Amino acid sequence: MVYLLFVLVVLILVVVVVDLYPQLHTWQSRIKIGSLSDDVLWKEKVTAISLKWLKKTPTIKVTDNTRLILIDIVKGNYKRTAIQSWQEASLLLGLNEYRKAKNDAAITSSINNFVASKLTSDGHWIVKPTEVDSVILGYAFLKLDAFDSVKYRPAFDFLYELILNLKGSDGTIAYRKHTSDYRYVDTIGFISPFLVRYGLLFNKPEAVTLGINQIRVFNTHGMLADHFIPCHTYNIKTNLSVGLFGWGRGLGWYAIGLIDAWSELPESHPEKEEVTQMVVAFAKMALSFQNDNGSWNWLVTNRQSQFDSSTTATLAWFFAKAKTISSIANASEQARVKALNYLKQVTRRDGVVDFSQGDTKSIGVHSQHFDILPFTQGFCLRTLSI
């Protein structure tokens, strides 16, 4: 009896510690948040955390639960591998952009080690991706300076086949096999830049067309009429939008998919002008929802909703690139500066950018947990580095 009581007490203590530690850690980490007022120091701190996280990326939890977390861990509801891939991709994109601006041996070494942890010496995946989320990691590899894309082509061909296996009768790409009737805005960010860069590098014009078409068709069925505000998803059988219009990170997914695909297209490409007009239309819409403090809300159409750093970081990158378009150059530069100023104000004293919305559970079920997100960290660094 005493033994059973002892075991019960130990289990209760373990559960309490597992529940309380993350909350206590977050509380103490937010002391003096926004105190990195010096821009150079801020960038150094953001970079140092990005480098640390590329080596060991924090687990981004699926659940919003803050009680009895141990049960979620045991049941396998705490984390998902697919989420981690776009965290890693963002960190890699950010660090590579930093390395282009400043040749840093430590960063070069870490990037090389990361590549070796994912790809074999003969160009294949060590662990084959199974979800479309991983395609953005392939894009991050293709963006690396001095990267032998020919050597690693088998890995990219594999991703292309993964994409094609999710192609529906409408000619666009599904997010998951079990949601084949829906087209998510997330998928634009995951696949369109990769498809354009892959198609141009390996002379596959059909891949470029597929990447642009994913955006074009979404514009037809997934946007709020006359406002160019993306919805979470739409149904290809009914062509009806499903889920929230104006979900902040949904704007972010669309923004990075559009702007990176646009950036990859050469000026002479026949679809460059059409995509440029998409960039201009989206920029004008997004500008109208930026808050005075430089942020965007997790639901951009509701100014009372929580500010979201992941939305702000991705849109900061969008405007950093869009400012090269003359008609929106000044407004884009102002938006970029304001967004970075906000991100600096929500950076912890160790360089971690805080207050990003957690992972979405399903259509219309969005997280109300705002904390760290390596995805945000990477896009903040990416923007800071150009």
C-alpha positions as semicolon CSV with decimal commas, in nm:
position;residue;x (nm);y (nm);z (nm)
1;M;0,000;0,000;0,000
2;V;0,280;0,240;0,090
3;Y;0,461;0,151;-0,230
4;L;0,151;0,224;-0,442
5;L;0,103;0,554;-0,263
6;F;0,467;0,646;-0,329
7;V;0,429;0,563;-0,700
8;L;0,112;0,772;-0,718
9;V;0,282;1,071;-0,555
10;V;0,578;1,043;-0,797
11;L;0,344;1,030;-1,097
12;I;0,154;1,334;-0,975
13;L;0,480;1,524;-0,928
14;V;0,599;1,429;-1,277
15;V;0,270;1,547;-1,429
16;V;0,285;1,875;-1,236
17;V;0,648;1,940;-1,335
18;V;0,579;1,861;-1,703
19;D;0,286;2,104;-1,695
20;L;0,452;2,384;-1,501
21;Y;0,800;2,391;-1,652
22;P;0,699;2,534;-1,994
23;Q;0,487;2,802;-1,829
24;L;0,757;2,904;-1,584
25;H;1,019;2,904;-1,860
26;T;0,803;3,127;-2,080
27;W;0,729;3,364;-1,790
28;Q;1,093;3,418;-1,700
29;S;1,195;3,442;-2,067
30;R;0,959;3,734;-2,118
31;I;1,120;3,945;-1,846
32;K;1,268;4,253;-2,018
33;I;1,120;4,151;-2,353
34;G;1,186;4,415;-2,618
35;S;1,498;4,543;-2,442
36;L;1,730;4,482;-2,742
37;S;1,702;4,838;-2,870
38;D;2,032;4,834;-3,060
39;D;1,967;4,706;-3,414
40;V;2,309;4,544;-3,453
41;L;2,281;4,360;-3,122
42;W;1,926;4,254;-3,204
43;K;2,033;4,105;-3,537
44;E;2,324;3,924;-3,372
45;K;2,095;3,774;-3,109
46;V;1,831;3,670;-3,365
47;T;2,105;3,509;-3,573
48;A;2,256;3,325;-3,277
49;I;1,920;3,172;-3,185
50;S;1,855;3,075;-3,547
51;L;2,192;2,900;-3,561
52;K;2,126;2,722;-3,232
53;W;1,785;2,607;-3,348
54;L;1,907;2,480;-3,685
55;K;2,128;2,240;-3,490
56;K;1,841;2,136;-3,262
57;T;1,503;2,270;-3,366
58;P;1,256;2,313;-3,079
59;T;0,952;2,087;-3,089
60;I;0,642;2,278;-3,190
61;K;0,348;2,122;-3,015
62;V;0,026;2,036;-3,194
63;T;-0,198;2,070;-2,890
64;D;-0,296;2,392;-2,713
65;N;-0,336;2,205;-2,385
66;T;-0,137;2,340;-2,089
67;R;-0,263;2,078;-1,845
68;L;-0,191;1,704;-1,839
69;I;0,059;1,748;-2,123
70;L;0,210;1,410;-2,041
71;I;-0,108;1,241;-2,162
72;D;-0,078;1,415;-2,502
73;I;0,286;1,307;-2,524
74;V;0,202;0,943;-2,447
75;K;-0,090;0,943;-2,693
76;G;0,124;1,097;-2,969
77;N;-0,081;1,417;-2,982
78;Y;0,198;1,651;-2,875
79;K;0,407;1,691;-3,190
80;R;0,409;1,607;-3,561
81;T;0,711;1,566;-3,788
82;A;0,554;1,759;-4,076
83;I;0,538;2,076;-3,866
84;Q;0,909;2,054;-3,792
85;S;1,006;2,057;-4,162
86;W;0,882;2,410;-4,224
87;Q;1,048;2,527;-3,903
88;E;1,381;2,394;-4,032
89;A;1,323;2,536;-4,379
90;S;1,265;2,884;-4,246
91;L;1,577;2,876;-4,028
92;L;1,782;2,754;-4,324
93;L;1,644;3,028;-4,550
94;G;1,720;3,292;-4,290
95;L;2,072;3,172;-4,215
96;N;2,154;3,139;-4,584
97;E;2,039;3,496;-4,647
98;Y;2,258;3,611;-4,357
99;R;2,554;3,414;-4,492
100;K;2,519;3,579;-4,832
101;A;2,553;3,917;-4,667
102;K;2,828;3,813;-4,426
103;N;3,050;3,513;-4,490
104;D;3,044;3,338;-4,153
105;A;3,240;3,014;-4,112
106;A;3,030;2,891;-3,818
107;I;2,709;2,933;-4,014
108;T;2,857;2,769;-4,323
109;S;2,966;2,472;-4,114
110;S;2,624;2,438;-3,949
111;I;2,445;2,457;-4,283
112;N;2,673;2,188;-4,428
113;N;2,612;1,967;-4,125
114;F;2,238;2,019;-4,158
115;V;2,243;1,921;-4,525
116;A;2,443;1,607;-4,436
117;S;2,182;1,518;-4,172
118;K;1,904;1,523;-4,433
119;L;2,060;1,411;-4,762
120;T;2,291;1,125;-4,854
121;S;2,618;1,177;-5,039
122;D;2,459;1,043;-5,359
123;G;2,174;1,294;-5,345
124;H;1,882;1,109;-5,184
125;W;1,679;1,178;-4,872
126;I;1,800;0,996;-4,561
127;V;1,438;0,991;-4,440
128;K;1,198;1,026;-4,731
129;P;0,939;1,302;-4,683
130;T;0,577;1,190;-4,683
131;E;0,394;1,522;-4,658
132;V;0,386;1,828;-4,883
133;D;0,505;2,042;-4,589
134;S;0,858;1,915;-4,657
135;V;0,870;2,070;-5,003
136;I;0,961;2,411;-4,859
137;L;1,268;2,245;-4,706
138;G;1,362;2,134;-5,057
139;Y;1,325;2,494;-5,170
140;A;1,554;2,606;-4,887
141;F;1,818;2,359;-5,008
142;L;1,788;2,486;-5,365
143;K;1,846;2,842;-5,240
144;L;2,179;2,757;-5,074
145;D;2,485;2,924;-5,221
146;A;2,739;2,687;-5,379
147;F;2,489;2,402;-5,349
148;D;2,532;2,125;-5,604
149;S;2,173;2,097;-5,723
150;V;2,269;1,841;-5,989
151;K;2,426;1,611;-5,731
152;Y;2,116;1,626;-5,514
153;R;1,866;1,618;-5,797
154;P;1,725;1,276;-5,693
155;A;1,599;1,436;-5,371
156;F;1,426;1,714;-5,563
157;D;1,283;1,476;-5,822
158;F;1,138;1,283;-5,528
159;L;0,967;1,598;-5,399
160;Y;0,831;1,672;-5,745
161;E;0,680;1,325;-5,763
162;L;0,536;1,374;-5,413
163;I;0,367;1,689;-5,540
164;L;0,236;1,523;-5,856
165;N;0,086;1,241;-5,649
166;L;-0,130;1,504;-5,479
167;K;-0,250;1,656;-5,805
168;G;-0,626;1,654;-5,847
169;S;-0,855;1,648;-6,147
170;D;-0,864;2,028;-6,139
171;G;-0,489;2,043;-6,203
172;T;-0,398;2,180;-5,860
173;I;-0,227;2,023;-5,560
174;A;-0,400;1,899;-5,246
175;Y;-0,255;1,942;-4,898
176;R;-0,322;1,583;-4,791
177;K;-0,464;1,272;-4,958
178;H;-0,744;1,256;-4,702
179;T;-0,843;1,618;-4,779
180;S;-0,822;1,585;-5,157
181;D;-1,138;1,793;-5,212
182;Y;-0,980;2,100;-5,052
183;R;-0,707;2,342;-5,155
184;Y;-0,530;2,507;-4,864
185;V;-0,361;2,845;-4,877
186;D;-0,070;2,685;-4,684
187;T;0,015;2,476;-4,989
188;I;0,101;2,785;-5,193
189;G;0,382;2,861;-4,950
190;F;0,494;2,501;-4,937
191;I;0,516;2,424;-5,309
192;S;0,498;2,722;-5,547
193;P;0,850;2,865;-5,495
194;F;1,000;2,516;-5,512
195;L;0,815;2,431;-5,833
196;V;0,928;2,750;-6,004
197;R;1,292;2,719;-5,900
198;Y;1,302;2,344;-5,968
199;G;1,140;2,390;-6,309
200;L;1,381;2,662;-6,412
201;L;1,690;2,478;-6,286
202;F;1,608;2,145;-6,448
203;N;1,429;2,269;-6,761
204;K;1,083;2,152;-6,660
205;P;0,851;2,433;-6,772
206;E;0,550;2,226;-6,668
207;A;0,669;2,248;-6,306
208;V;0,687;2,628;-6,330
209;T;0,338;2,636;-6,478
210;L;0,208;2,412;-6,200
211;G;0,354;2,638;-5,932
212;I;0,201;2,953;-6,081
213;N;-0,129;2,783;-6,150
214;Q;-0,162;2,683;-5,785
215;I;-0,168;3,055;-5,703
216;R;-0,382;3,157;-6,000
217;V;-0,661;2,909;-5,928
218;F;-0,658;2,994;-5,558
219;N;-0,710;3,357;-5,657
220;T;-1,026;3,254;-5,839
221;H;-1,188;3,043;-5,566
222;G;-1,011;3,123;-5,239
223;M;-1,026;3,503;-5,227
224;L;-1,297;3,724;-5,079
225;A;-1,457;3,890;-5,381
226;D;-1,317;4,234;-5,465
227;H;-1,098;4,238;-5,152
228;F;-0,820;3,987;-5,237
229;I;-0,828;3,850;-4,880
230;P;-0,740;3,478;-4,879
231;C;-0,952;3,216;-4,709
232;H;-0,800;2,916;-4,532
233;T;-0,919;2,677;-4,803
234;Y;-1,180;2,610;-5,069
235;N;-1,365;2,302;-5,192
236;I;-1,285;2,205;-5,551
237;K;-1,623;2,035;-5,603
238;T;-1,834;2,332;-5,497
239;N;-1,573;2,609;-5,548
240;L;-1,694;2,747;-5,215
241;S;-1,448;2,899;-4,969
242;V;-1,422;2,717;-4,637
243;G;-1,282;2,849;-4,310
244;L;-1,176;3,196;-4,208
245;F;-1,106;3,481;-4,446
246;G;-0,814;3,686;-4,320
247;W;-0,636;3,426;-4,105
248;G;-0,303;3,598;-4,048
249;R;-0,063;3,313;-4,113
250;G;-0,276;3,221;-4,413
251;L;-0,183;3,562;-4,550
252;G;0,175;3,474;-4,463
253;W;0,166;3,142;-4,648
254;Y;0,019;3,310;-4,954
255;A;0,268;3,598;-4,929
256;I;0,584;3,388;-4,918
257;G;0,457;3,151;-5,185
258;L;0,371;3,440;-5,415
259;I;0,675;3,661;-5,356
260;D;0,933;3,382;-5,374
261;A;0,775;3,238;-5,689
262;W;0,770;3,588;-5,838
263;S;1,135;3,645;-5,739
264;E;1,240;3,321;-5,910
265;L;1,079;3,414;-6,242
266;P;1,315;3,597;-6,482
267;E;1,189;3,928;-6,618
268;S;1,157;3,772;-6,962
269;H;0,925;3,494;-6,847
270;P;0,580;3,518;-7,013
271;E;0,402;3,490;-6,676
272;K;0,613;3,749;-6,493
273;E;0,377;4,040;-6,556
274;E;0,069;3,848;-6,445
275;V;0,239;3,742;-6,123
276;T;0,363;4,098;-6,068
277;Q;0,003;4,218;-6,075
278;M;-0,082;3,955;-5,814
279;V;0,197;4,091;-5,593
280;V;0,065;4,446;-5,629
281;A;-0,294;4,345;-5,553
282;F;-0,193;4,145;-5,247
283;A;0,039;4,421;-5,122
284;K;-0,238;4,681;-5,134
285;M;-0,471;4,453;-4,940
286;A;-0,211;4,359;-4,675
287;L;-0,105;4,722;-4,626
288;S;-0,461;4,814;-4,530
289;F;-0,449;4,574;-4,235
290;Q;-0,110;4,660;-4,087
291;N;-0,143;4,802;-3,737
292;D;0,016;5,129;-3,630
293;N;0,272;4,932;-3,426
294;G;0,382;4,745;-3,740
295;S;0,214;4,412;-3,664
296;W;-0,068;4,216;-3,819
297;N;-0,332;4,036;-3,612
298;W;-0,383;3,660;-3,618
299;L;-0,720;3,747;-3,775
300;V;-0,631;4,054;-3,976
301;T;-0,990;4,172;-4,019
302;N;-1,033;4,192;-3,640
303;R;-0,813;4,461;-3,485
304;Q;-0,897;4,333;-3,137
305;S;-0,745;3,991;-3,201
306;Q;-0,396;3,902;-3,079
307;F;-0,099;4,039;-3,274
308;D;0,081;3,753;-3,449
309;S;0,457;3,754;-3,502
310;S;0,447;3,476;-3,763
311;T;0,214;3,681;-3,982
312;T;0,427;3,989;-3,927
313;A;0,758;3,815;-4,007
314;T;0,634;3,658;-4,330
315;L;0,473;3,982;-4,449
316;A;0,791;4,170;-4,360
317;W;0,973;3,940;-4,603
318;F;0,704;3,991;-4,865
319;F;0,737;4,369;-4,849
320;A;1,117;4,354;-4,839
321;K;1,102;4,192;-5,184
322;A;0,795;4,377;-5,316
323;K;0,962;4,716;-5,265
324;T;1,147;4,663;-5,595
325;I;0,815;4,717;-5,777
326;S;0,798;5,091;-5,845
327;S;0,423;5,137;-5,796
328;I;0,436;5,003;-5,440
329;A;0,802;5,070;-5,352
330;N;0,759;5,343;-5,088
331;A;0,463;5,182;-4,913
332;S;0,638;4,844;-4,910
333;E;0,955;4,987;-4,757
334;Q;0,755;5,161;-4,485
335;A;0,565;4,840;-4,412
336;R;0,890;4,644;-4,388
337;V;1,047;4,891;-4,145
338;K;0,737;4,905;-3,926
339;A;0,709;4,525;-3,921
340;L;1,072;4,483;-3,815
341;N;1,029;4,744;-3,544
342;Y;0,738;4,546;-3,406
343;L;0,932;4,219;-3,417
344;K;1,215;4,384;-3,225
345;Q;0,969;4,487;-2,953
346;V;0,854;4,125;-2,906
347;T;1,203;3,975;-2,904
348;R;1,312;3,821;-2,575
349;R;1,642;3,930;-2,424
350;D;1,816;3,618;-2,562
351;G;1,707;3,691;-2,922
352;V;1,396;3,472;-2,947
353;V;1,107;3,636;-3,134
354;D;0,793;3,572;-2,927
355;F;0,413;3,568;-2,967
356;S;0,361;3,357;-3,278
357;Q;0,035;3,171;-3,318
358;G;0,053;2,796;-3,263
359;D;-0,027;2,529;-3,519
360;T;-0,376;2,516;-3,670
361;K;-0,573;2,206;-3,571
362;S;-0,811;2,184;-3,869
363;I;-1,024;2,406;-4,092
364;G;-1,164;2,681;-3,871
365;V;-0,990;2,554;-3,557
366;H;-0,703;2,792;-3,493
367;S;-0,463;2,799;-3,202
368;Q;-0,496;3,059;-2,930
369;H;-0,150;2,979;-2,799
370;F;0,112;3,244;-2,883
371;D;0,475;3,158;-2,814
372;I;0,800;3,083;-2,998
373;L;0,805;2,951;-3,354
374;P;1,130;2,883;-3,543
375;F;0,940;2,960;-3,863
376;T;0,901;3,318;-3,741
377;Q;1,264;3,336;-3,628
378;G;1,386;3,234;-3,972
379;F;1,176;3,483;-4,165
380;C;1,271;3,761;-3,927
381;L;1,638;3,685;-3,994
382;R;1,575;3,646;-4,367
383;T;1,426;3,995;-4,379
384;L;1,696;4,146;-4,160
385;S;1,966;4,008;-4,390
386;I;1,870;4,174;-4,719
